[in-house]
């Protein structure tokens, strides 16, 4: 019936009725317009053209402080009309935001919190509008956080709490609102929900536990909100979250590990957490999941360890705690997210740690898996991290034994490919590793260098004006190194290296121009 109403031209006269002072007429008009807008593009478009939304928004604003039952009924109908008008339509939602409906609706929530129907209608409207990025700023300028916390505290039924949760989740993606929610006491509410539902086996308990713990983790993604809850490692919230890790509940284990990963976003926090024994708890959690194999928990615990391993002072402590040994137990995992975090954790651990890099670099099983994952074209992240770890093992160990294992394992071609990556940092890491291979065992690497087209690749990098100074510098170092091999020297002579190197003598970067002079001398003396 909605289409025929529009076609019959009923919308403009209906919208005109919104100017009437008669409350009953306004009520019925609001209902009619809400029904016409429901799931109807034509209906919404006609109401928009007639200016219906603007009039309804103005009515809500004028009536917002009136708590008489008849007025609250009218407000509920008008909010429902705006909800139907804008549901699943970004441009109409944006129009309502520009009209300033958000502050008005937030005010309604505070003034009429005793009215269940109106409150629920406000929440559904918030849920509609909160998905839009442009709404977050307006929400952040209101007291939405306090109102939602107050409302949440009053709810005892699962369905009612879920309605509040559905608004909180998109709003909490905004860092300012995260902080406001923390300051308004949302975290305490969430911890209470966790306490009430952790031992429950009803479906709604499981759902609420997941929603509350997920939201808790989301609040920790904001730097200010996270630091406020960390409180120098002494915060009661931080301590509660820690107690989730040894729990027997997978959802809490997951949330606990993700929370630690979020707390571990600056060096000070990481150092404090490592010094207070969190690493052992995470390792114990991982040991429990080697066989149980909950992929999300494995991924979260490895994320936390990777972040904790970033500060230099933590690396040796974590290595001596046995982190590398436990992480290696997951080498058999076939799950790309776990593989990705495993590789990242090992790479962070061995950074500047020569002994550990040599130990891992001579681990045949690890190298075998790395070379396999270097070809994981379906999983770019795993492929990239495998290449970076392969390079890191050589760069940080500077060990001939590691170079030997990499050459024998077929890793050289992957490093040559990595040197052509679109990411400069990866190019550079690959070139430095290849330079060390050439310096430490050129004879053993000779065939792989030839087979992978190393010399031609270096020529392309030097000739490419887009190559960064570091790339040009390390490429020239490598050219000089490979000239100790007869077949590779022959390849260098066969390509116009002298021309590209001569051009680099006038390069703006002093290090590059100096290396170009040295390389030119080397090419001249050995031509």
C-alpha positions in Angstrom: 0.0 0.0 0.0 3.0 2.4 0.4 3.6 2.9 -3.3 -0.1 3.7 -4.1 -0.1 6.3 -1.2 2.9 8.0 -2.7 1.5 7.8 -6.3 -1.8 9.3 -5.1 0.1 12.4 -3.8 -0.8 11.8 -0.1 2.5 12.7 1.4 2.6 16.5 1.0 -0.8 17.0 2.6 0.1 14.5 5.4 3.3 16.4 6.1 1.3 19.6 6.1 -0.7 18.2 9.0 2.5 18.2 11.1 2.0 21.9 11.5 -1.2 21.3 13.4 -1.3 22.1 17.2 -3.7 19.1 17.7 -1.7 16.4 19.6 -4.0 13.5 18.5 -3.7 14.6 14.9 0.1 14.8 15.2 0.2 11.3 16.7 -1.8 9.7 13.9 0.1 11.7 11.2 3.4 10.5 12.7 2.2 6.9 12.7 1.0 7.2 9.0 4.3 8.7 7.9 6.3 6.1 9.8 4.3 3.3 8.2 4.8 4.9 4.7 8.6 5.1 5.3 8.9 1.6 6.6 11.1 -0.4 4.1 10.0 1.9 1.2 12.4 3.9 -0.8 9.6 5.8 -2.6 7.9 6.6 0.8 11.1 8.0 2.3 11.9 10.0 -0.8 8.5 11.6 -0.8 8.7 12.4 2.9 12.1 13.9 2.4 11.0 16.1 -0.5 8.0 17.3 1.5 10.3 18.3 4.4 8.6 15.8 6.8 11.8 14.7 8.6 12.7 18.3 9.4 9.3 19.1 10.9 9.3 15.9 13.0 12.9 16.7 14.3 11.7 20.2 15.3 8.7 18.8 17.2 11.0 16.3 19.1 13.3 19.2 20.1 10.4 21.4 21.3 8.7 18.6 23.2 11.8 16.9 24.6 11.5 18.2 28.2 7.7 17.5 28.6 7.2 14.3 30.6 3.4 14.1 30.4 2.3 10.6 29.3 0.5 11.8 26.2 3.6 13.8 25.1 5.9 10.8 25.7 3.6 8.7 23.5 3.9 11.3 20.7 7.7 11.5 21.1 7.8 7.7 20.9 5.9 7.7 17.6 8.0 10.6 16.2 11.2 8.8 17.1 9.9 5.6 15.4 9.0 7.6 12.3 12.6 9.0 12.1 13.9 5.5 12.6 11.8 4.1 9.7 12.7 7.1 7.6 16.5 6.6 8.0 16.9 2.9 8.5 19.7 1.4 6.3 20.0 4.7 4.4 23.3 6.5 4.8 22.3 9.7 3.1 19.1 10.1 5.1 21.0 9.2 8.3 23.5 11.9 7.4 20.7 14.4 6.8 19.3 13.7 10.3 22.7 14.1 11.8 23.1 17.5 10.1 19.7 18.5 11.5 21.2 18.0 14.9 18.9 15.2 16.1 21.6 13.4 18.1 21.9 15.9 21.0 18.1 16.0 21.1 17.8 12.2 21.3 20.5 12.0 24.0 18.5 14.6 26.0 15.4 12.4 25.5 17.2 9.4 27.0 18.1 11.3 30.1 14.7 13.1 30.7 12.5 10.1 29.8 14.6 7.2 31.1 11.6 6.0 33.1 9.6 5.4 29.9 10.6 2.0 28.5 9.0 2.4 25.0 10.6 5.8 24.4 13.9 4.7 25.7 14.0 1.7 23.4 13.0 3.8 20.5 15.9 6.2 21.2 18.3 3.2 21.4 17.2 1.9 18.1 17.6 5.3 16.6 21.1 5.6 18.1 21.9 2.2 16.7 20.9 3.4 13.2 22.9 6.7 13.4 26.0 5.4 15.3 27.2 3.3 12.3 27.9 6.5 10.5 31.4 7.9 11.1 30.1 11.5 11.0 27.8 10.8 13.9 30.6 9.9 16.3 31.8 13.5 16.7 28.3 14.7 17.6 27.8 11.8 20.0 31.1 12.7 21.7 30.0 16.3 22.3 27.0 15.0 24.4 26.7 13.1 27.7 25.8 9.9 25.8 28.3 7.9 27.8 26.8 8.8 31.2 23.3 8.2 29.9 24.1 4.8 28.5 25.9 3.7 31.6 23.0 4.9 33.8 20.6 3.1 31.5 22.7 -0.1 31.5 22.9 -0.2 35.3 19.1 -0.2 35.4 18.7 -3.2 33.1 18.3 -6.7 34.4 16.9 -8.5 31.4 19.2 -9.9 28.7 17.3 -8.4 25.8 17.4 -4.9 27.3 21.1 -5.1 28.0 21.7 -6.3 24.4 19.9 -3.2 23.1 22.4 -1.0 25.0 25.3 -3.2 23.9 24.3 -2.7 20.3 24.6 1.0 20.6 27.8 0.9 22.7 29.8 -1.2 20.2 29.8 1.2 17.2 30.1 4.2 19.5 33.1 2.7 21.3 35.0 2.7 18.1 35.6 6.4 18.7 38.6 7.1 21.0 37.0 10.1 22.7 33.8 8.1 23.5 36.0 5.2 24.7 37.5 7.5 27.3 34.1 9.0 28.2 32.6 5.5 28.8 35.6 4.5 31.0 35.2 7.7 33.0 31.4 7.1 33.3 32.0 3.7 34.9 31.2 1.4 31.9 34.1 -0.9 32.7 32.8 -1.7 36.2 29.4 -2.5 34.6 31.1 -4.9 32.1 33.1 -6.6 34.9 29.9 -7.1 36.8 28.3 -8.8 33.8 31.4 -11.0 33.4 31.1 -12.0 37.1 27.4 -12.8 36.7 27.7 -14.8 33.5 31.1 -16.6 33.6 29.7 -19.8 35.2 26.4 -19.7 33.5 25.6 -22.2 30.8 22.4 -20.6 29.4 22.7 -19.3 25.9 22.0 -15.8 27.0 24.8 -16.0 29.7 27.3 -17.1 27.0 26.2 -14.3 24.7 26.4 -11.6 27.4 29.8 -12.8 28.6 31.1 -12.6 25.0 29.6 -9.1 24.4 30.8 -7.7 27.7 34.4 -9.0 27.4 34.6 -8.0 23.7 33.5 -4.5 24.6 36.0 -4.4 27.4 38.8 -5.2 24.9 37.4 -2.5 22.5 37.6 0.1 25.2 41.3 -0.7 25.7 42.0 0.1 22.0 42.0 3.9 22.9 45.4 5.1 24.1 44.0 7.4 26.8 41.3 4.9 28.0 43.8 2.1 28.1 46.3 4.1 30.1 43.7 5.2 32.5 42.7 1.6 33.2 46.4 0.4 33.4 47.1 2.9 36.3 50.8 2.1 36.2 50.0 -1.6 36.4 48.2 -1.2 39.7 44.7 -0.6 38.3 42.0 -2.9 39.7 40.6 -3.3 36.2 44.0 -4.4 34.9 44.3 -6.9 37.8 40.9 -8.3 37.0 41.7 -8.7 33.4 44.9 -10.6 34.3 42.8 -13.1 36.3 41.0 -14.0 33.1 44.1 -15.6 31.5 44.3 -18.7 33.8 40.5 -19.1 33.7 39.0 -22.3 32.2 36.6 -20.2 30.0 37.9 -19.8 26.5 36.1 -16.5 26.0 37.7 -15.0 29.1 41.1 -16.4 28.1 40.7 -14.8 24.7 39.6 -11.4 26.1 42.4 -11.5 28.8 45.1 -12.2 26.2 43.7 -9.5 23.8 43.5 -7.0 26.7 47.2 -7.7 27.5 48.0 -7.1 23.9 46.2 -3.8 24.1 47.8 -2.8 27.3 51.2 -3.6 25.7 51.1 -0.7 23.3 53.8 1.4 24.9 57.3 0.5 26.2 56.6 1.5 29.8 53.6 -0.8 30.1 55.4 -3.7 28.3 58.5 -3.4 30.6 56.3 -3.4 33.7 54.2 -6.4 32.6 57.3 -8.5 31.7 58.8 -7.6 35.1 55.7 -8.7 36.9 55.5 -12.2 35.4 52.8 -11.9 32.8 54.9 -13.8 30.2 54.7 -16.9 32.3 50.9 -16.7 32.4 50.7 -16.3 28.6 53.1 -19.2 28.1 51.0 -21.4 30.3 47.9 -20.4 28.4 49.6 -21.3 25.1 50.8 -24.6 26.5 47.2 -25.4 27.3 46.2 -24.6 23.7 48.9 -26.6 21.8 46.6 -29.6 22.0 43.2 -28.0 22.6 44.0 -25.9 19.6 41.6 -22.9 20.1 42.9 -20.8 17.2 41.5 -17.4 18.5 43.2 -17.9 21.9 46.5 -19.0 20.3 46.4 -15.9 18.0 45.6 -13.5 20.9 48.3 -14.9 23.2 50.9 -14.7 20.5 49.8 -11.1 19.7 50.3 -10.2 23.4 53.8 -11.8 23.4 54.8 -10.1 20.2 53.8 -6.7 21.6 55.6 -7.4 24.9 58.8 -8.3 23.0 59.1 -4.9 21.3 61.1 -3.1 24.0 64.8 -4.0 23.7 65.1 -4.7 27.5 62.3 -7.3 27.3 63.9 -9.5 24.6 66.6 -11.3 26.6 64.2 -11.7 29.6 61.5 -13.3 27.4 64.0 -15.5 25.7 65.3 -16.8 29.0 61.7 -17.4 30.1 61.5 -19.9 27.2 59.1 -17.9 24.9 60.8 -19.0 21.7 60.5 -22.7 22.7 56.8 -22.4 23.4 56.1 -20.4 20.2 57.9 -23.0 18.1 55.4 -25.6 19.3 52.9 -23.9 17.0 55.0 -24.4 13.9 52.7 -27.3 12.9 49.7 -24.9 12.8 47.9 -24.7 9.5 46.0 -21.6 10.5 47.3 -18.4 8.7 46.4 -16.0 11.6 48.4 -18.2 14.0 51.3 -18.6 11.6 51.4 -14.8 11.1 51.6 -14.0 14.8 54.1 -16.8 15.5 56.5 -15.4 12.8 56.0 -11.8 14.1 56.7 -12.9 17.7 59.9 -14.7 16.7 61.1 -11.7 14.6 60.6 -9.3 17.5 62.4 -11.6 19.9 65.6 -12.0 17.9 65.9 -8.3 17.0 69.5 -7.4 18.2 69.7 -10.9 19.9 72.6 -12.6 18.0 72.7 -15.8 20.1 68.9 -16.4 19.8 69.0 -15.6 16.1 71.8 -18.1 15.6 69.9 -20.8 17.6 66.7 -20.3 15.7 68.5 -19.8 12.4 70.1 -23.3 12.6 66.8 -24.9 13.5 66.1 -27.1 10.5 62.3 -27.5 11.2 61.9 -23.7 11.5 63.8 -23.0 8.3 61.9 -25.7 6.4 58.6 -24.1 7.5 59.8 -20.6 6.7 60.8 -21.5 3.1 57.4 -23.2 2.7 55.5 -20.2 4.0 57.6 -17.8 1.8 55.6 -19.3 -1.0 52.2 -18.9 0.7 50.8 -16.7 -2.1 47.2 -17.0 -0.8 48.3 -15.4 2.5 50.3 -12.3 1.8 50.8 -11.5 5.5 52.3 -14.9 6.2 54.4 -14.8 3.1 55.7 -11.3 4.1 56.5 -12.2 7.7 58.3 -15.4 6.6 60.5 -13.5 4.3 61.2 -10.9 7.0 62.0 -13.5 9.7 64.3 -15.3 7.2 66.2 -12.1 6.6 66.2 -11.2 10.3 67.8 -14.6 11.3 70.8 -13.7 9.0 71.0 -10.0 9.9 70.9 -10.5 13.6 73.1 -13.6 13.8 75.6 -12.6 11.2 76.4 -16.3 11.3 78.0 -18.5 8.6 76.1 -21.5 10.1 72.8 -19.8 9.7 73.7 -18.7 6.1 74.6 -22.4 5.3 71.2 -23.6 6.6 69.4 -20.9 4.6 71.3 -21.7 1.4 70.8 -25.5 1.8 67.1 -25.0 2.6 66.4 -23.0 -0.6 65.9 -19.6 1.1 68.1 -17.5 -1.1 65.6 -17.1 -4.0 63.0 -15.9 -1.6 65.3 -13.1 -0.3 66.0 -12.1 -3.9 62.3 -11.8 -4.6 61.8 -9.9 -1.3 64.3 -7.3 -2.5 61.8 -6.4 -5.2 59.0 -5.9 -2.7 56.8 -2.7 -2.9 57.7 -2.0 0.8 61.0 -0.3 1.1 61.7 -1.7 4.6 61.4 -5.2 3.3 63.6 -4.4 0.2 66.2 -3.1 2.5 66.1 -6.0 5.0 66.5 -8.4 2.0 69.4 -6.6 0.5 71.3 -6.5 3.9 70.7 -10.2 4.4 71.9 -11.0 0.8 74.9 -8.8 1.4 75.8 -10.9 4.5 75.3 -14.2 2.6 77.7 -12.9 -0.1 80.2 -11.8 2.5 80.0 -15.0 4.6 79.7 -17.8 2.0 79.7 -16.5 -1.6 80.9 -19.8 -2.9 78.0 -21.8 -1.5 75.4 -19.1 -2.6 76.8 -18.6 -6.1 74.4 -21.1 -7.9 71.3 -19.7 -6.1 72.4 -16.1 -6.9 72.7 -17.0 -10.5 69.5 -19.0 -10.7 67.4 -16.3 -9.0 68.6 -13.5 -11.3 70.3 -11.5 -8.5 72.6 -9.4 -10.7 69.8 -8.3 -13.1 67.6 -7.4 -10.1 70.4 -5.2 -8.7 70.8 -3.5 -12.0 67.1 -2.7 -12.1 67.1 -1.3 -8.5 70.1 1.0 -9.3 68.6 2.2 -12.6 65.2 2.9 -11.1 64.9 6.5 -10.1 62.2 5.7 -7.6 64.5 3.5 -5.5 65.2 5.0 -2.1 68.8 6.0 -1.1 69.2 3.1 1.3 68.2 0.7 -1.5 70.7 2.1 -3.9 73.4 2.1 -1.2 72.9 -1.5 -0.2 72.5 -2.6 -3.8 76.0 -1.2 -4.6 77.5 -2.9 -1.5 76.0 -6.2 -2.8 77.3 -5.6 -6.4 80.8 -5.2 -4.9 80.4 -8.4 -2.8 79.3 -10.7 -5.7 82.2 -9.6 -7.9 84.3 -12.1 -5.9 82.5 -14.9 -7.9 83.6 -15.5 -11.5 80.2 -16.3 -13.0 78.5 -13.4 -11.1 81.3 -11.0 -12.0 80.8 -12.0 -15.7 77.0 -11.1 -15.3 78.0 -7.7 -13.8 80.3 -7.0 -16.8 77.5 -8.1 -19.2 75.1 -5.4 -17.9 75.8 -1.6 -18.1 76.5 -1.2 -14.3 79.2 1.4 -15.0 76.6 3.8 -16.5 74.1 3.6 -13.7 76.7 3.8 -11.0 78.4 6.8 -12.7 75.1 8.7 -12.6 74.8 8.0 -8.8 78.1 9.8 -8.1 76.1 13.1 -8.3 73.3 11.8 -6.1 71.9 14.2 -3.5 72.5 11.7 -0.7 76.2 11.9 0.3 76.3 8.2 1.4 75.0 7.1 -2.0 77.3 9.3 -4.0 80.4 8.2 -1.9 79.4 4.5 -2.3 78.9 5.1 -6.1 82.5 6.4 -6.3 83.8 3.3 -4.5 81.7 0.9 -6.6 82.9 2.6 -9.8 86.5 2.1 -8.7 85.8 -1.5 -8.0 84.1 -2.0 -11.4 87.0 -0.3 -13.2 89.7 -2.2 -11.4 88.1 -5.6 -12.1 86.8 -5.0 -15.6 
